[in-house]
């Protein structure tokens, strides 16, 4: 009888002791899902800021989590959606420098170049696209990066003329 009671206590304890990291990650993913349902992030700045805060809290609480490259990347995406291009570029930079083996590293570098372009930092954007091409020569976005480099030097009027042809 004691063995059954002890087994019951152990099972109850293990069921109630949920991994806190998983619980926190689930909370982050739940908030993220709400944000994903909104078409325009800039129209729901409060929710976007709440998601960013949840990302930040998770990263601080679990600095060695295997989810961190994805959370950093998503932070960059949310910031980009809010028009915070410099901050966004910083997060994309963290992904490809801290986690160069991550599947998100190439895309993070490409997105970082796009942020610099949005900030009208053409030379920095060009150099970042060049780095992307050099580091990931077989990536499907290489041709797009080359095209983006060419477009960097067109004025708005020249771009309109190019697309009208």
C-alpha angles and dihedrals in degrees: 000000000000090000091054091049091048091049090049091052093049092049092047092050094048092049093049094045100078116182103265092214092056091046092052092045090051089053090051091049091049092054090044091053090055090051092048090058090062114084098206114042092192090062091059101044094152093057091044090052090048090053091048090051091050090050091049093048091050093048091050094046095045109029092166099045117134087226093065099094090054093045092049090049092049089049088056091050094051092047090049089051089053091051094249092134099164093050089044091053089052092056093046088050090054090054097053096037100043096035107030092158093054117113086234095056096090094046091045090056091048091049090048089057089049090053091053089050090052088052088053090241091140099170092049090046091050092048091049093049088048090052089050091052092047096046097041107029094161097046115123090237095059094097090047090051090052090050091049090053090055092049093052091077098050121097118230090259092051090049091052090050091049093052093046092057 
